[in-house]
Amino acid sequence: MSEDEIQSKEEISILPKEFPRIFGLWLSQSFSEQANIMNSGIAELEKLKINPSTAASMKKSMFRLDEVLIGLTTAKEVRITTNEMGSDFIFSEPDPYADEENKKLLQTLYDINIDNPLTKRFKAALQHRLGNGLAMVHTYSELLTGEKDISEAARRIAGEIHTASNQLQEKLNPIYQAKKIGVKKGDQGIAADFN
């Protein structure tokens, strides 16, 4: 199939502005502990000069994860493009007032849900961007833990990265399986609802 044929079958959905903002803030809140462990571990592996190409690949994957969170929380508009190749996010330019708007959204937060057809596209784009990036970090850290020619410190760090990536994947799985995704005000800030 040619690129023109794929583009002609492309469908673009625009997400309601509040949903990606609040969902992105929830993801950031929910993933911060594991993401910090992974970023710190990758930086330590780089300092130890353990398999530089592997560390660089993991760092690039983490950058892609951060890029999604930043895009969801700051873009003026978030679109989901769906074609024969799958789904992905398209982030517009950052909104210069995003921080102020996000603070207001958090103060006046109400239940925000996306409907079933849009949920499928959102989950597919999320899985493409977050799932694939996370899978790379997970796989590389697993390979490093089994490598014989690295120090015990490097093996420990790789194990911590691997554990954190497992925990993130466990947090993402309910999202991928949900029929409906929603965010609402919770006791500890933002709560997500996956039905």
Buried (B, 14 or more C-beta within 10 A) or exposed (E): EEEEEEEEEEEEBEBEBBBBBBBBBBBBBBBEEBBEBBBBBBBBBBEBEBBEEBBEBBBEBBEBBBBBBBBBBBBEEBBBBBBEEEBBBBBEEEBEEBEEBBEEBBEEBEEBBBEEEBBBBBBBBBBBBBBEBBBBBBBBBBEBBEEEEBEEEBBEBBBBBBBBBBBBBEBBEEBBEBEEBBBBBEEEEBBBBBE
